Structure formats: structure tokens, C-alpha cells
Amino acid sequence: MIPTVFIHLKTGNEYLVLHRGVVNATNAQDGEQMVLYTPYTKNPGHNPWYVREETEFDTKFKEKDNG
């Protein structure tokens, strides 16, 4: 997957989606599909990584328009 920039709808902050379809292995949510993402900055190696349930992510973020 090619990393893609998304915008948080509430804050306007940009995030780089590193991977979709990460599997949640926590017992209560076993098998749930997650999104792995990080703040989009010039120095991404020092940013935290986050995961969010995929359908929740899709309601709170939109793909950045590069046009």
C-alpha cells in the first residue's frame, strides 16, 4: 500500500495512513479491521503511530485532495 495523506475532519490536521486492514488481536475485538496512521510531518520517523477501527476512521477523516 502506498501511504496516503488524510485530513482529520474536526481539527484539519494531516495524517499519513501507513496501512489499512491491520487486524486487532485484542480478545474482545479479535479480527476487527484497523487503520495504522501517523501525523504527516517532514520528520515522520519521530512521530507516534496510531490505530483506529476502520469504519470509525472513515467517518472522521477524508483523503486529501492533491489537485
N, C-alpha and C positions, 0 to 999 in steps of 0.2 A: 504494500500500500504506500502510495506517495503521501507524505504529510501534507495536510490541508489546513489553511487558516480559517478559523471560525470566530464569530463575534458573539459575545455574551449579550443577550438582548436587553438585560436590565442595566448593566454597567458600561457596555460599549467596549470592554476590554477584549483584546485579541488573544486567542489561544491556538496553539498548533496541535491538531489531532494527530497523534502518533500511530494509533491503531484502533480500529473498530472490531467488535466481536471478541474482545477479551472475555474469558469465561470466569465468572465469580465462583470460587470454590468454597466460600463460607457455607457451613451446613444449612443454615436457614434459607439461603438464596442460591444454593448449588445449581449451576448451569445457567444462571442469569447472564445475559449478554451486556457487556460493559464497553465504555469508550475510555481509552487512555489518552490524556492530553496534558499539555504544559503551557504556561504563559509564553506568548510569542514575543521574544526579545532578541537582541543582537548577540546575546551570550547564553544560548539555551542550555548549555552544559551545567549551569549553576542554578537552574530553576527546579522547583518541586514538580513531581508528576502527580496527576490526579486521575481518579477513575470515577465514572458516574454511570448509572444504569442508562442503557442506550436510548430507550424511549423518553426518559426524563431529559437526557442531553438534547434530543431533537426538539423538545419544546422550549428549551432555554437558550439555544444557540442557533445561529444561522451561518451558512457558509459565506465567507467574504467574497464580494463581487470584485473580480480582478479587472473589470472592464471599465 
